[in-house]
Amino acid sequence: MTSTPGSAGRTAATTPPPSEPPHRVRRFSPAERLVHRATAALMLLCVATAACLYVPGLAELVGRRGLVVTLHEWSGLLLPVPFLLGLASRAFRRDLRRLNRFGPHDRTWLRSALRRRHGPGRRPAGKFNAGQKLYAAWIAGAVLVMLGTGLLMWFTHLAPLVWRNGATFVHDWLALTIGVVLAGHIAKALADPEARRGMRTGSVERPWARREHPLWDPDRD
Amino acid sequence: MNETTQPPGPAPSDPPPPDPGTPSGPGASGDPARPPSSDPDSEGTPVGRRTVLAVLGLGAAGVAAAPWLQRGLEAFLGSVADKDPTKLTGLLPNGGGFRYYSVAASVPRRTPADYRLTVDGLVERPTEFTLGALRRLPQTRLVRDVQCVTGWRVPDTPFEGVRLADLLDAVGVRPEARAVRFTCFDGVYSESLTLDQARRSDVLVCLRMRDEPLSHAHGGPVRLYVAPMYFYKSAKWLSGISLTRDVRPGYWEERGYDIDAWVGRSNGRDDAPTV
């Protein structure tokens, strides 16, 4: 810790009262951060290889179609593995449970988000806000659909041609949608350095937690 | 920082179901600053699970309804693409047009000056053709649909070039030859045809496509064009034709594609034939 932004300096630097809670609070365990990092790496590889297979300019630049196909297939197949390994962690399972449950405060949050309203009490959120919950559930379902349709395209003898054509159709359009949603996810992270620090180091500043996730009590986590 | 593996201990009023370790202690202890319910996300509707299931269901429905959805989208995108100066619609799935596939890391460029097509193997007169020599031979123009084995199809595409049969006659095929092997100056790709297939009148050594000189991206200056077969048979960047005793599987055929790649009758597909 080098400096505390916003502090007035060293004047009258007395020992803080002992009841003061620590300034930084734990948000993600090492296991959770590892799951996120591994998933992100696989997802980026999967998206990058997809672009090289699909966008004519990139395909022309990169070539090596056989290699790119292999990388795409395996990064896609391995994408759910960090999640499955993460289930061994209690902290990860606990956060999954939180992401699953929607309370009345989430409806309030969504309503405010849709009407672009900010202000005190407008965006109530626990450890995860309603947008994060929806994103997590949607991307989980989308990855599973991509996996299923991808396997149909990969192992061509698994299903009749009509299914394969249907799988290609869904795979292509959902890939486009995932690209857009993923860009939104990354843009949200880029816009909030403290949220990024939380995922990188595991802890966040207490005022940030209180502001962004007022219903979350990190001390009881 | 506190570790997450701390004992569940005196969590004052956690609802019992999600956390089996919580003792049902005296729930009266309260935090003066906060309402007693500790974690608002420990209960509520399981919207997350329902969302996952809904996405899975929509995905399956999409696969099932794809034939109808695709037809509608193709009609719509086709009409938009005609008026789209940015060509961005070409990047959308089923947006129409050719897709660029190359199996090599990079493909060298050949100009009319340094391009050569060698014809050898079981022939009477092994010959090297320049682009000029190929252009001086009789040219044939065919307009057919292009069908890729991965599903995309481009309608009514003009191809123009020398009939492979004419080229074979020019060099003289020896009687023991049964097949033709094609190699490419990308250094990797190869293809094969039986001699009977190669002699068909709709198999060209192609110099022009869509009434323009064949561009590098489309396999220029010279590619093979096998009208009745899936487009992987139409090897790009053609540089060698060799007469052989037997058919030798080409690049994709060693990776599971059919050697006799008739459109609609191979590779487990039932596309409408292109000829």
Interface residues (C-beta under 8 A of the other chain):
Chain A: P22 R24 V25 R26 S29 Y54 V55 P56 A59 E60 G63 R64 R65 G66 R90 A91 R94 R97 R98 L99 N100 R101 F102 G103 P104 H105 D106 P124 G126 K127 F128 K133 L134 A136 A137 W138 A140 G141 A142 L144 V145 G148 T149 L152 T156 H157 L161 V162 W163 N165 G166 A167 T168 F169 V170 D172 W173 L174 L176 G202 S203 L215 W216 D217 D219 R220 D221
Chain B: M1 N2 T4 T5 A11 P18 R34 S38 D39 P40 D41 S42 E43 G44 T45 P46 V47 G48 R49 R50 T51 V52 L53 A54 V55 L56 L58 G59 A60 G62 V63 A64 A65 A66 P67 L69 Q70 G90 L91 L92 P93 N94 R99 Y100 Y101 S102 V103 A104 A105 S106 V107 T150 G151 A217 R255 N267 G268 R269 D270
